[in-house]
Amino acid sequence: MKTFFKPGALAFLFMALIFSSCLTVEKKEYSFELTGENSGRMTIRYINIMSVMDDGKDVSAEDFSEILERYINGDQIAQDFPGATNIKTRLYEQDNVLCGEVTLDFPSLSAARLYQYDRNSPIMMCISAAFDSETYISSNGSYGNDYMPVVFWPSGSKKMTVTTQVSTPDETSLSLVEEYRSWKSGQ
């Protein structure tokens, strides 16, 4: 028996899921390489994965467990990118902060959250439509502006990159690098 949800109900469920978590990241780096007409490989690097205190309480251990359960060992990335294959995830330390990386193959531009009206049109990525509230920092394409938060790459582009800011560390942000170090030493 199939169960169908109204689009509004799904949006509410999704928003509740996002706001129940205290996880955030400072920056995200997207890299797309087209290997076919509309297919390719995408890499997302999450720079400085952090936990945000919940009403003044340190929930970093719970947040790190969530990363392991949902993203590293779970299927959250497959849910976020339907149609993606060959999904690989990893956590690592760089410059004293916790980073993560997701690589996946995508069968179509839409599976990678890209859009192209026709073969002659630019390839586009809307920054504000991403899961996190992201702010454009840089790319190897052309950025519209704050009113048109879209990155444009010329048709025929094969390698595209975008860097976004998700959050700025402050006194309520807790690095998850110590949780990672502890987990890594126990493996």
N, C-alpha and C positions, 0 to 999 in steps of 0.2 A: 504494500500500500504506500503510495507516494503522498508526502505531505508538502503542501506549498505554502509559503509565507508571502504576505503582501510586501512589496518593496519597502514601504515605510517601516514595517516590523523588522525586516532585515537590517535596515539602516540603524534603527534603534539598538538592536542586538549588537551590531558591530561597534557602535559608539560606546555602549556600556562596557564592552570588552576592552576597548582602548583606554577608557578613563578609569577602569578598575586597576590597571597596572600602574606601577610607579617607575617603569623603565623609560629611559630616554637615551638619546645619543646626541653628541655635539654636532657632528657633521656626517653627511653621507656622500660617497663618491660613486657615481654610476658610470659604467663603461659598457658600451654596446659595440659589438662587432658583427656586421652582417656577413653571413657566409653563404646565403642564398638570396633569392629575389626579395623575400620578406622575412627570412628566418635568420637566426644567428645565435650568438652567445652574449649573455649579460652577466656582468659582475657588479655587485653592490658591496662597497666597503663601508662599514659602520665604524666611525672614528670616535673613541672615548665613550663607550657604553657606560651609562650611569644609572643609579637608583636615586629617586627623589624621595626625601623623607615624607612619611605619611603622618600628618599631624604631629610633627616633631619626633616621630619614632623611626629608627633605622630599620628598614625592611630590605636591606641589600641582600641578605642571605636568601630570602624568599624570592626576590627578583632574579638572582642568579640561578636559582633552581628553575624558575620559569623559563629562562633562556635555554637551559639544558633540556627541559621537558618538551617545550613547544617548538623551539627552533632548531636545536642541534639534533635531538633524538626524535622529535615529533614531525608532524606534517604541516606546520603552519605556513611554510614557504610555498608548498604545493597548493595550499588553499588560497594564498595571496596571489599566486601566479598560475591560474588554471591553464592547463595545456603545456606547461613547462616540463621538460624532461632533464635527465642527467643532473639533478639538483645535488649540489655539494655545499656543505656549510662547515665553517671552522671558526674557532676563537683563537686569538693570539694576543700577545702583549707587544706593544710598540711604543717607544718613547714614554714608558711608565704609565700607560693607560691601556684599558681593555679595548680591543678592536674585534670586529667580526667580519666575515666575508661570506657572501653567497655567490655561487656561480650556477648558472643554469642555461640550458638551451631552450630557445623559444621557436615555435613553429610559424608564428605570425607576428607582425608588428604589434597588434593589439595585445597579444599575450605578454609582451614586454612593456605594455602601457605606452606605446608609441602610436603615432597616427600619420598616415599619408593619404591625402584625398585621391590622387592618381599618380602615375609614374613620373609625371613632370613636376609635381608639387613637392615642396620641401617635406622632410620628415620632421615631425613635431613631438614635443613632450611638454605636457602641462605640469608645471611645478606645483601649483596649488591643489591638484587633484590627487597627489600622493597621500599615503596613509597618515603620515605625520604632517604637521603644519610646517612646511619647509620654506626657506627663503633662499632664493638664487644667490650664489656666490660667483661662480664662473663656469665656463664651458668652452668647447672648441666650436660652438655654433654661435648663432646670434640670438640674443635675448630680447623679447618684446619689451616689456616694462612692467611696473607693478600693476597696471590695469589690464595688461595682457601678458600674464605670467607664463609665457610659452617660449621654449627654446626651439629654434628653427635650424635645420641643417639642409644644405642643398640636396636635391634629388641626386641619387647616385653615391651619396656618402656611404662609406663602409665602416669607419670608426668614429664613434661619437662619445663624448664625455660631458658630464655635468657634475658639479659639486654644489651641495646645498648645506645650509645651516639649519639645524633642527632646534637646538637649545643652547643656551650659554650657561656654563657651569656657574653656580653661585653657592651660598652657604647652605642651601637645602639639598645640594647635589652630592652624592657619594659615589666615588669611583668604585667600580666593581673589580678592579685589578687584583685586590687582595683576595677576594672570593675566588677569582680565577687561579691565582697562585696556589691557594690552598687545595682547590680541586685538582689542579695539574700535578701537584706533588703526591696526591693520593692515588693517582692512576697507576 
